[in-house]
Amino acid sequence: MKNNLPGANPHVINDLYQGIVNKLQGRTDITNQQAAEWVKRALLDITESMIFEELRRLGPMVTIGPGYGLNGSSYIYPISSFLNAGDDYTLMEDPVIVLAGTSAGTQFTSAGQITDAVTYPMDYMTPKAIQPLLGIGGGIPFKYTRFQGNFWFGTQPGQPYQVFLPYQVRHPFVSNLPESPLFIPTSWEEIVEYSAAMRGAEERRWPDMVKDLKYILYGDPKRPDMPGILAARKLQIERDENKSTRQLLPYVGRY
């Protein structure tokens, strides 16, 4: 039996084929390629809005500063510069700015660690809210927004700073789709099977089956006490933080 190491799933899309067939009442007219296409759409949908550790990455160090940005800008930077080559992201954490480092410059080590540095996460603002900061020069850019394919940083950096981006990539696939590895925990495979089967039922114009599968996935909207299996399944990040302490801020309402 192959060990399922943290962040690794030993299965491929084709391993979900029989589960999809079973959820469609054992239909014999479903090919492996058709089922793989349904799984692909299900994976792209689920992993676009939920955090999966198997898909998280750390981008390269990028220097921002006066004249370092797009077409000589000090505050506009292509998002692609903060991603590893060939990556496209679906979710991201806040960009992290390095405030101080060694005289030789702060770098990632071969193990992906930062040495001799003070780092600080930037805070998101809407494009409208950040506008007053974009024309102010000589500061430290603690705020950011996204506009089209670029980041805007405010205030404008008064000196070079290094910034890196933690993000989640779009689920990848190989050319032989049924043999594509799964970048989800094995506990989520059943959810993907149901989601793929629902897409198959929609293609086959099987409305009763679509309705039944939606109830299993999402629950009955008229019965909030009966959530579907998607709502009941915890993400890895939720399981990790389960035993952590939390800070509560007291609040007293006005009379």
C-alpha positions, -999 to +999 in steps of 0.1 A: +000+000+000+014+034-010+019+059+018-002+090+014+023+117+025+012+151+036+003+172+006+003+142-017-026+121-032-016+088-048-046+087-071-053+099-106-086+110-122-093+075-136-094+061-101-127+080-096-143+065-127-161+036-110-174+058-082-189+082-108-206+053-127-220+039-094-235+073-085-252+074-119-269+041-112-243+020-130-248+034-165-228+015-190-226+043-217-201+064-198-165+063-211-134+070-191-127+101-211-162+115-205-159+109-168-125+125-168-139+157-184-166+159-157-140+155-130-118+182-146-147+207-145-156+197-109-120+201-098-116+235-115-148+247-098-141+234-063-104+244-061-111+279-074-128+290-042-114+267-015-080+263-001-061+231-008-026+227+006-016+205-024-020+235-047-003+262-026+029+278-038+054+305-028+063+330-054+097+345-061+112+376-044+103+407-065+120+441-060+096+470-060+107+507-058+111+539-076+110+531-114+109+494-109+073+489-119+054+486-152+068+511-178+088+528-151+060+531-126+067+531-089+034+515-079+021+493-108+035+458-110+024+428-132+010+400-110+028+375-133+061+388-118+051+374-084+042+339-097+065+311-106+070+305-143+040+289-159+017+293-129-018+308-128-034+315-095-069+312-082-065+322-046-038+341-028-027+354+006-017+390+010+016+400-005+044+401+020+069+430+021+104+427+035+111+457+057+147+450+067+174+426+056+211+420+055+234+443+036+237+416+010+199+415+005+173+392+017+169+359-001+150+327+000+173+298+010+173+265-009+147+253+016+124+282+008+131+301+040+138+338+045+170+348+062+177+378+084+146+398+076+116+415+091+085+408+070+050+423+071+018+413+052+002+440+032-035+448+036-060+448+007-079+479-003-103+484-032-090+503-063-112+532-052-100+533-016-063+531-025-064+560-050-054+587-024-022+567-016-010+561-051+003+597-056+022+598-023+059+590-028+087+581-004+067+558+019+064+521+027+037+504+007+016+486+033-015+486+011-023+469-022-051+462-046-055+443-079-066+460-111-067+439-142-035+420-144-015+443-121-009+450-084-011+486-072+010+493-041+004+524-019+020+545-008+046+546-035+078+530-023+105+555-015+133+529-018+137+493-031+118+467-011+114+430-017+080+415-019+068+379-023+033+363-027+019+331-013-008+318-036-028+288-048-024+276-084-052+265-107-055+227-106-032+213-133-039+184-157-017+163-181-025+157-218-038+122-210-066+135-189-077+103-171-041+098-159-039+133-144-028+133-107-053+146-081-042+176-060-068+172-033-070+152-001-083+117-006-112+126+017-125+150-010-126+124-037-162+114-030-172+150-032-155+153-066-172+121-078-207+135-068-199+168-085-187+151-116-217+128-117-240+158-114-223+173-145-227+141-163-264+139-154-269+174-167-253+165-200-275+134-203-306+155-196-314+135-164-331+162-142-342+139-114-307+127-109-293+162-111-317+172-083-308+142-061-270+148-065-274+185-057-291+177-025-263+153-016-237+179-023-253+211-011-282+200+011-318+211+010-320+249+009-353+246+029-336+226+056-305+245+070-302+217+096-294+192+068-262+205+051-248+186+021-215+167+023-197+197+007-205+220+037-198+193+062-163+185+049-135+205+065-105+219+047-070+211+059-065+246+071-096+242+093-083+210+108-049+225+114-063+254+134-089+233+153-069+232+186-053+267+183-061+294+208-081+324+195-082+360+206-116+375+216-120+412+217-146+424+243-172+447+230-198+467+249-227+482+231-240+517+237-271+521+258 
